[in-house]
Amino acid sequence: MMLRMLSCGLIWLVAAASPAPALNRETPLSITADYSASVLVFRVGRVTLEADLGRADYAAQAHVEAAGLAALFTDFEIDSDVAGRFTDAGPQPSRYGHVERTGDKTRIIDVAFDGGVARSTASPDFSSWGEPPASEADRTGVVDPMTATLLLSEMVAASGGAPCEGALPVFDGKQRYDLLLAARGTETIRTRGWRGEALVCDAYYAPVSGYDPEDWPEPGETRHPLRMWIAPIAGGTAFLPVRLHTRAGFGGVTVELRALTLN
């Protein structure tokens, strides 16, 4: 259960969240970031991110793995990548994929976004696509998990909302859920990779479809939000989560930025 909560929190992380005005497309930005995840005082995971935000398009890759104490009990890692473009309606992914490895098992998921509808393939195929599976209506007008966090502000702005407010429809290749956003003010924080004033934003996880009965989140897993501390980088032209925390699960999970490189 702890690792499922960890992977959920890290998948929400695997990109830069921007809760402010759109990035200046005249100044493309490359981001490399390294994060560490812990439960209480024990390190349990690591996330590395590389993202390129261009004038007309974007791309990002992320790696999530068990580390420290968790690595003693499981061999777990996820590699994710996304490519998309910027439109008047907001960021639009063209493809998303991830490779998940648990022990000696590997599954590759690819998602194409053609005509506004997400369609996915899995290898090996799922024995079940959920009860009920995500319908075409559920998969229409959605984004992938990386786009949802990579360009949070631009998606909210395109819908006419305020920073860190509203609902984002997300499809990860099987499961369809909403991220319900709520702003919680600002706070001064310090991590190894950054210190200063950060926007505090809560993201509540609301499952919709594509879940098998045993995978449907327990009420205790969705009662508490993923809280994000989002900081200005590159002179305030972009924003990045520098700390994340969820109280769900034993002891809760905290993810902090350890190193950051901008080009």
C-alpha positions as CSV (number, residue, x, y, z in Angstrom):
1,M,0.0,0.0,0.0
2,M,2.8,2.4,0.9
3,L,4.4,1.9,-2.6
4,R,1.2,2.5,-4.4
5,M,0.7,5.8,-2.6
6,L,4.3,6.7,-3.3
7,S,4.0,5.9,-7.0
8,C,0.8,7.9,-7.2
9,G,2.4,10.9,-5.6
10,L,5.5,10.7,-7.8
11,I,3.5,10.3,-11.0
12,W,1.7,13.6,-10.1
13,L,5.1,15.1,-9.6
14,V,7.0,14.0,-12.8
15,A,7.0,17.4,-14.3
16,A,7.1,21.1,-13.6
17,A,3.9,22.7,-12.4
18,S,3.3,26.3,-13.5
19,P,0.7,28.1,-11.5
20,A,1.4,31.5,-13.0
21,P,1.2,33.3,-16.3
22,A,2.3,31.4,-19.4
23,L,6.0,30.9,-20.0
24,N,7.5,33.4,-22.5
25,R,7.7,31.3,-25.7
26,E,10.5,33.5,-27.0
27,T,12.8,32.0,-24.3
28,P,12.8,28.2,-24.5
29,L,13.7,26.5,-21.2
30,S,15.4,23.2,-20.4
31,I,14.9,21.8,-16.9
32,T,16.8,19.0,-15.1
33,A,15.6,18.2,-11.6
34,D,16.4,15.5,-9.0
35,Y,13.9,14.7,-6.2
36,S,14.1,12.4,-3.1
37,A,11.0,10.8,-1.5
38,S,10.8,9.8,2.1
39,V,8.4,8.3,4.7
40,L,9.1,9.8,8.2
41,V,12.9,9.9,8.2
42,F,13.4,7.0,5.7
43,R,14.3,7.6,2.1
44,V,12.0,5.4,-0.1
45,G,12.2,6.8,-3.7
46,R,13.9,9.0,-6.2
47,V,12.6,11.0,-9.2
48,T,14.6,12.5,-12.0
49,L,13.1,14.9,-14.5
50,E,14.2,16.4,-17.8
51,A,11.8,18.8,-19.6
52,D,12.1,21.1,-22.6
53,L,9.6,23.9,-23.0
54,G,9.9,25.4,-26.4
55,R,8.1,28.2,-28.3
56,A,5.4,25.9,-29.9
57,D,5.9,22.5,-28.3
58,Y,7.1,20.7,-25.2
59,A,8.6,17.4,-24.2
60,A,9.6,15.7,-20.9
61,Q,11.0,12.5,-19.6
62,A,11.0,11.3,-16.0
63,H,12.3,8.3,-14.0
64,V,10.8,7.1,-10.8
65,E,12.5,4.3,-8.7
66,A,12.4,2.8,-5.2
67,A,15.4,3.8,-3.2
68,G,16.7,3.5,0.4
69,L,14.4,1.5,2.7
70,A,11.9,0.7,0.0
71,A,14.5,-0.8,-2.3
72,L,15.1,-3.5,0.3
73,F,11.6,-4.8,-0.2
74,T,10.8,-4.1,-3.8
75,D,12.4,-3.6,-7.2
76,F,10.2,-0.9,-8.7
77,E,10.7,1.8,-11.4
78,I,8.7,3.8,-13.9
79,D,10.0,5.6,-17.0
80,S,7.6,8.2,-18.5
81,D,7.7,10.5,-21.4
82,V,5.4,13.0,-23.2
83,A,5.4,15.2,-26.2
84,G,2.9,17.9,-27.1
85,R,2.2,21.4,-28.5
86,F,0.9,24.7,-27.3
87,T,-2.5,25.8,-28.7
88,D,-4.9,28.6,-28.0
89,A,-7.0,26.1,-26.0
90,G,-4.0,25.2,-23.9
91,P,-1.3,22.5,-23.9
92,Q,-2.3,19.5,-26.0
93,P,-0.3,16.2,-25.7
94,S,0.3,14.3,-28.9
95,R,1.6,11.1,-27.2
96,Y,2.4,9.8,-23.8
97,G,4.0,6.6,-22.7
98,H,5.4,4.9,-19.7
99,V,7.3,1.7,-18.9
100,E,6.6,0.2,-15.5
101,R,8.9,-2.5,-14.0
102,T,8.1,-4.4,-10.8
103,G,10.5,-7.2,-10.1
104,D,10.8,-9.3,-13.3
105,K,7.5,-8.0,-14.7
106,T,7.4,-5.2,-17.3
107,R,4.5,-3.4,-18.9
108,I,4.7,-0.8,-21.7
109,I,1.8,1.7,-22.2
110,D,1.5,4.1,-25.1
111,V,-1.3,6.7,-25.5
112,A,-2.1,8.6,-28.6
113,F,-4.3,11.7,-28.6
114,D,-5.9,11.9,-32.0
115,G,-9.0,14.0,-32.6
116,G,-9.2,14.9,-29.0
117,V,-9.7,11.3,-27.9
118,A,-7.0,9.4,-26.0
119,R,-6.4,5.8,-27.2
120,S,-4.0,3.5,-25.5
121,T,-2.2,0.2,-26.0
122,A,-0.5,-2.0,-23.4
123,S,2.1,-4.7,-23.8
124,P,1.4,-7.2,-22.3
125,D,-2.3,-6.4,-22.5
126,F,-4.2,-5.9,-19.3
127,S,-6.4,-8.9,-18.3
128,S,-9.0,-6.3,-17.4
129,W,-9.3,-2.6,-18.5
130,G,-11.3,-1.8,-15.3
131,E,-14.9,-2.2,-14.1
132,P,-16.1,-0.2,-15.9
133,P,-13.3,0.6,-18.4
134,A,-12.7,4.2,-19.4
135,S,-15.3,4.9,-22.1
136,E,-14.7,7.1,-25.2
137,A,-16.5,9.9,-23.5
138,D,-14.2,9.5,-20.4
139,R,-11.2,9.7,-22.7
140,T,-12.3,12.8,-24.7
141,G,-10.7,16.1,-23.8
142,V,-8.3,14.6,-21.4
143,V,-4.6,15.0,-20.8
144,D,-1.9,12.7,-19.6
145,P,-0.4,12.8,-16.0
146,M,2.8,14.6,-17.1
147,T,1.0,17.4,-19.1
148,A,-1.4,17.9,-16.2
149,T,1.4,18.8,-13.9
150,L,4.0,20.1,-16.4
151,L,1.7,22.9,-17.6
152,L,-0.8,23.3,-14.8
153,S,-1.1,27.1,-15.0
154,E,-1.5,27.1,-18.8
155,M,-4.3,24.6,-18.6
156,V,-6.1,26.5,-15.9
157,A,-5.6,29.8,-17.7
158,A,-7.0,28.4,-20.9
159,S,-10.2,27.4,-19.1
160,G,-10.5,30.9,-17.5
161,G,-9.7,29.8,-14.0
162,A,-7.4,31.2,-11.4
163,P,-4.0,29.7,-10.5
164,C,-4.3,26.3,-8.9
165,E,-8.1,26.2,-9.1
166,G,-10.6,23.9,-10.9
167,A,-10.5,20.3,-12.1
168,L,-8.2,18.7,-14.6
169,P,-9.3,15.5,-16.4
170,V,-6.5,13.0,-16.6
171,F,-6.0,9.6,-18.4
172,D,-2.9,7.5,-17.7
173,G,-3.4,4.8,-20.3
174,K,-5.9,2.8,-18.3
175,Q,-7.3,4.8,-15.4
176,R,-9.3,8.0,-15.8
177,Y,-9.4,10.4,-12.8
178,D,-9.7,14.1,-12.0
179,L,-7.3,16.3,-10.2
180,L,-9.3,18.8,-8.1
181,L,-7.2,21.8,-7.3
182,A,-7.3,24.3,-4.4
183,A,-5.0,27.2,-3.6
184,R,-3.7,27.4,0.0
185,G,-1.8,30.7,0.0
186,T,2.0,31.0,0.1
187,E,4.8,29.8,2.4
188,T,8.5,30.3,2.8
189,I,10.3,26.9,2.6
190,R,13.8,25.5,2.2
191,T,15.0,22.3,0.5
192,R,18.4,21.2,-0.6
193,G,17.7,22.4,-4.1
194,W,15.7,25.6,-3.5
195,R,14.6,28.1,-0.8
196,G,12.2,31.0,-0.8
197,E,8.5,31.9,-1.1
198,A,6.3,29.2,-2.7
199,L,2.7,28.9,-3.7
200,V,0.9,26.2,-1.7
201,C,-1.5,24.1,-3.9
202,D,-3.6,21.1,-3.0
203,A,-4.5,18.4,-5.6
204,Y,-7.3,16.0,-4.6
205,Y,-7.4,12.7,-6.5
206,A,-10.9,11.7,-7.8
207,P,-11.1,8.3,-9.6
208,V,-13.6,8.1,-12.5
209,S,-13.2,4.8,-14.4
210,G,-10.7,2.2,-15.5
211,Y,-10.1,0.7,-12.1
212,D,-10.3,-3.0,-11.2
213,P,-12.1,-3.6,-7.8
214,E,-8.8,-4.3,-6.0
215,D,-7.3,-1.1,-7.4
216,W,-10.1,1.3,-6.5
217,P,-8.6,3.7,-3.9
218,E,-9.8,3.4,-0.4
219,P,-11.6,6.4,1.1
220,G,-8.5,7.1,3.3
221,E,-6.3,7.3,0.2
222,T,-8.4,10.1,-1.4
223,R,-9.4,12.0,1.7
224,H,-6.1,13.8,2.0
225,P,-4.7,15.8,-0.9
226,L,-1.3,15.9,-2.5
227,R,0.0,19.2,-1.2
228,M,2.5,21.0,-3.5
229,W,4.9,23.9,-2.8
230,I,5.5,25.5,-6.2
231,A,8.3,27.9,-6.6
232,P,9.4,30.4,-9.3
233,I,12.4,29.5,-11.4
234,A,14.3,31.1,-14.3
235,G,13.5,34.6,-13.1
236,G,9.8,33.8,-12.5
237,T,9.2,32.7,-16.2
238,A,8.4,29.2,-15.0
239,F,7.4,27.4,-11.8
240,L,8.4,24.0,-10.3
241,P,7.3,21.9,-7.4
242,V,10.0,22.0,-4.7
243,R,8.2,20.0,-2.1
244,L,5.2,17.6,-2.2
245,H,3.5,15.8,0.7
246,T,0.5,13.5,1.2
247,R,-0.8,12.4,4.6
248,A,-2.3,9.2,3.1
249,G,-0.6,6.0,4.1
250,F,1.5,5.1,7.1
251,G,3.5,8.2,8.0
252,G,2.7,10.1,4.8
253,V,5.1,10.6,1.9
254,T,7.2,13.7,1.3
255,V,9.1,14.5,-1.9
256,E,11.7,17.3,-2.0
257,L,13.8,18.9,-4.7
258,R,17.5,18.1,-4.2
259,A,19.1,19.5,-7.3
260,L,18.1,21.8,-10.2
261,T,19.8,22.8,-13.4
262,L,18.3,25.3,-15.9
263,N,19.5,26.0,-19.5
